[in-house]
């Protein structure tokens, strides 16, 4: 612990249990004073004599008149003495206030209690009426009557003069403090008759200004009447600050809170607000911490004591999903604990605890999660118990759906059936295994995916995903037939693209809202006819592969950077992806492919506006089936899939406005534009030009959105610049 004249310091100290904080200053001393005799003694009548000098006679006559007046006032002076005795005795407190036993000679001037509301509630001493006498007894007033409660029959005394002095009896020199005292005096004014209660109320008003450590009212008898003197003791000037026990509270926060108080007389009201600022810092962050004690040292240094409840231990308790009783879990506790950002020895944060609960829940292996903090004995620390209910870990499923590729050949051709096996918590370490098979009239895919969301021993939360996939899809978007071509064959021109892929990807969060993925995979892609036989040229004689053989081989290194500010579709998103073909073998493709996607959402009341952009380009070897297809439900609406162009480069922009209608239904207006940037001819065989694709185009229209468990269902009706119109149906948000 250290203090300085112009700086604040935060230093750790042993953990303490949080308790209400209290600032106590010195008492308002109201001692019983002996009333003084008149300032001067006048000669008696027997001492007067007649002077022979006329001027002396006039002086003597004036003295006789003054003596007569004084003799009448003297009896009233005795009554004033009795009143002053009652007045000063009434100011003696005998109450226990604010948890402290006060001496019989003083009233506590100020006390600040820091509770859950940040210290805004401060207790004030009870006002004492004139019937309170030392020792708790009551006594008769000047007229021999017992005073009534509340000072109804309190005696009044005329005050001729009011002075403000320091505790040493000197005039208060500080003009600002002097003005503060005078403004606080509401009842006490010269030439007014006052009661003890009225004087005491003004004493409390002076203390309530927050500038004074004590206030002692004294009374003096003078020939002109009773002089009331308020002797005040200003608080010290703030010269330094020491803060103990603040482990997470930044030093800068403490310094900034007290910055405007240095060199000024300490004011309890302002100090209260400063301490509330420190407590507010903890409240805003959900931290278990607060100021527990404040002390003003004799050298003008304020010592602030802070208590912060640290985490003592974290336990994982598994509950039975049917009975709710504790049971043995299948998940390793370490797998859950490493997901938590809350660690032992940290100050417990409610906000951080909520995020940890959400993180564990999003692992996908828990049915219910909650976190319960409990005191760790009398240590002032916190024990955390996380109760979890595990889901069923795995099983088989079957279903059906629509294929975006196959649906262009007709509704029946787009139907796909699926069969899958999944395990959510392989080996009790939250590792995922998915094996799926999809089969349609045109489409088919077999896929095995094994994901470890957090590689053991890695402190960067790196995940690893291993994929093996064998798929076949129609080549409609690049190699489909022109709409005006007379043919009894399928729209996809009898071309299907088969891909065999195997690879591994590593992903990790880079910083808040940013993530990155790096990976490498091998791919063999080639064209086949409807009977599964290799095919090297399309309906128009154009090549289907870059190598001229039945398939193209490539080893691709991938890097992707993603920024997103939330999962809401109205949020901002930026995706940058680059793929590099590595020519390990002489006939493997050597190329670089870049993709960029961006989306910005804006809400204006209930209306949501979304602007999106995507673009990409390929440098080097390019297989025709790897060209960028432009047009369709997720590109330029109003066109068939890939009907705008097939290019080495592309750009697509879209704007959309959606308005809530009824319940989960929204209406939308949209406009799309896309083009191949005149790069269609550079694709081997010029598949876009051979099929009469315009290379650029736009579409506009309206649609409906319906929220569903599968995501938004989109039904849209669009027009394009070729005066054609088309219905679009989609599931999920646009890419």
Secondary structure, DSSP 8 states (H G I E B T S, - for coil): ----SS-EEEE---------EEEE--EEE---------SS----GGG----SSHHHHHHHHHHHHHHHHHHHHHHHHHHHHHHHHHHHHHT----EETTEE--TTEEE--EEEE-TT-S----------TT--GGG---B-TTS-B--GGGTT---EEEEEEEEEETTS-B---HHHHHHHHHH-SS--TTEEE-HHHHHHHHHHHHHTS-EEEEEEEEEEETTEEEEEEEEEE--B--EEEEES-SSS-HHHHHHHHGGGTTSB--HHHHHHHHHHHHHHHHHTTBSEEEEEEEE-TTSEEEEEEEE-BEEEEEEEEE-TTT--EE--SS-HHHHHTT-S--TTSB-BHHHHHHHHHHHHTTSSEEEEEEEEEE-TTSS-EEEEEEEEE---EEEEEEEEE-TTGGGG-TGGGEEEEEEEEEEEETTTTEEEEEEEEEESS-EEEEEEEEESS-TT-SS--EEEEEEEEEEEE-HHHH---TT---SS-TTTT-EEEEEEEEEEEEEEEETTEEEEEEEEEEEEEEE-TTS-B--B-TTS-BSSSSSSSEEEEEEEEEEEEEES-SSTTS-EEEEEEEEEE-SSTTS--EEEEEEEEEEEEEETTEEEEEEEEEEEEEE---GGGSEEE-STTSSTTS-TT-SEEESEEEEEEEEEEEEEETTEEEEEEEEEEE-TT-GGGSTT-HHHHTT--SEEEEEEEEEEE--TTS-EEEEEEEETTS-EEEEEEES---
